[in-house]
Every structure is written in structure tokens, then in C-alpha cells.
Amino acid sequence: MEESVTKISEEEFVFRAIRRLRKPPYNGIHSVYSGFNQAFKEHFGKNPVEVTKKMAEEGKIVTRPVRGGVMLYIPEEAPKPKDNVLKKILGPEESS
């Protein structure tokens, strides 16, 4: 009996994993705890860190470091960084 495995690109695999493995209300997946890294290694026989790092550098996905790995997001669904933190730290002291 032959196993039918659809051949998809590494990028499509990453996008599909993010969409299918995330658990509401979260928009991303943990690279390790979701099982993504292991599944990627089994399917492609290579290190997923190199591929996801390259995709992040190209702006195709967003990664955020977290305990035990990274969170992977589709760019338009990633949490927005808080820009006012630096202004708050460096700006004048607010009186209470």
C-alpha cells in the first residue's frame, strides 16, 4: 500500500502549519510545542529553523522568541509591537 503524500513547498508547509495548528484565540503557533518542528523534519528531512529564519528575514512570516522556541505568525496576523514603550522610558517623568 503506497502512502499518498502531497508534495508542497517548504513555504507552503509553513503557512499551512500556522493556519491549521493554531488554537483559538491565538494567531500563531509555537514551533516546538505545536509539533511543527518535528513534522517539518519528518517531511523534508532538514532543519526547520533555517527555513523559518530565512522566511522571517524576507518578511514572509513573523517570528517572536518565546520560552522553548519561537512563535510563528503570518505577517498580517502577528501581534503589533508597542511603539510607545521607548518614548515612555526616555520621555519626561509623568507625575501621578
C-alpha positions as CSV (number, residue, x, y, z in Angstrom):
1,M,0.0,0.0,0.0
2,E,1.5,3.3,-1.1
3,E,1.1,6.3,1.2
4,S,-0.2,9.4,-0.6
5,V,1.7,12.5,0.5
6,T,1.2,15.7,-1.3
7,K,4.4,17.4,-2.3
8,I,4.3,21.1,-1.3
9,S,7.0,23.7,-1.0
10,E,8.6,24.4,2.3
11,E,7.0,27.9,2.4
12,E,3.5,26.4,1.8
13,F,4.2,23.9,4.5
14,V,4.9,26.7,7.0
15,F,1.9,28.7,6.0
16,R,-0.4,25.7,6.2
17,A,1.0,24.6,9.6
18,I,0.4,28.1,11.0
19,R,-3.2,28.1,9.8
20,R,-4.0,24.5,10.8
21,L,-2.1,24.1,14.0
22,R,-3.0,27.3,15.8
23,K,-5.6,27.1,18.6
24,P,-8.0,30.0,19.1
25,P,-7.7,32.7,20.3
26,Y,-4.0,32.5,19.3
27,N,-2.9,33.7,15.8
28,G,0.4,31.9,15.8
29,I,2.0,28.5,16.7
30,H,4.8,27.6,19.0
31,S,7.5,26.0,16.8
32,V,8.2,23.2,19.2
33,Y,5.0,22.6,21.3
34,S,2.7,22.6,18.3
35,G,4.7,19.7,16.7
36,F,5.7,21.9,13.8
37,N,9.5,21.4,14.0
38,Q,9.2,17.6,14.2
39,A,6.7,17.4,11.4
40,F,8.9,19.6,9.2
41,K,11.9,17.4,9.9
42,E,9.9,14.2,9.1
43,H,8.5,15.7,5.8
44,F,11.6,17.5,4.4
45,G,14.5,15.8,6.3
46,K,16.0,19.2,7.2
47,N,16.2,21.7,10.0
48,P,13.1,24.0,10.1
49,V,14.9,26.7,12.0
50,E,16.9,27.7,8.9
51,V,13.9,27.8,6.7
52,T,11.7,29.8,9.1
53,K,14.6,32.2,9.9
54,K,15.1,32.9,6.2
55,M,11.3,33.4,5.7
56,A,11.3,35.8,8.6
57,E,14.2,37.8,7.1
58,E,12.3,38.0,3.8
59,G,9.2,39.2,5.6
60,K,7.1,36.2,4.6
61,I,6.4,35.3,8.3
62,V,6.9,36.9,11.7
63,T,8.8,35.1,14.5
64,R,8.8,36.1,18.1
65,P,11.1,34.4,20.6
66,V,9.4,32.6,23.5
67,R,10.4,30.1,26.1
68,G,11.4,26.8,24.4
69,G,11.4,28.1,20.8
70,V,9.7,30.8,18.7
71,M,6.1,31.7,17.8
72,L,5.4,31.7,14.1
73,Y,2.8,34.1,12.6
74,I,1.5,35.1,9.2
75,P,2.6,38.8,9.0
76,E,-0.8,40.4,8.9
77,E,-1.9,38.4,11.9
78,A,1.2,39.0,14.1
79,P,0.9,41.0,17.3
80,K,1.9,44.6,16.8
81,P,4.9,45.9,18.7
82,K,4.2,48.6,21.2
83,D,6.0,51.7,19.9
84,N,5.3,54.0,22.8
85,V,7.4,52.0,25.3
86,L,10.7,53.6,24.2
87,K,9.0,57.1,24.4
88,K,7.7,56.2,27.8
89,I,11.1,55.1,29.1
90,L,13.1,58.0,27.6
91,G,10.5,60.8,27.8
92,P,9.8,63.1,30.8
93,E,8.6,61.7,34.0
94,E,4.9,61.8,34.4
95,S,3.5,63.0,37.7
96,S,0.8,60.8,39.3
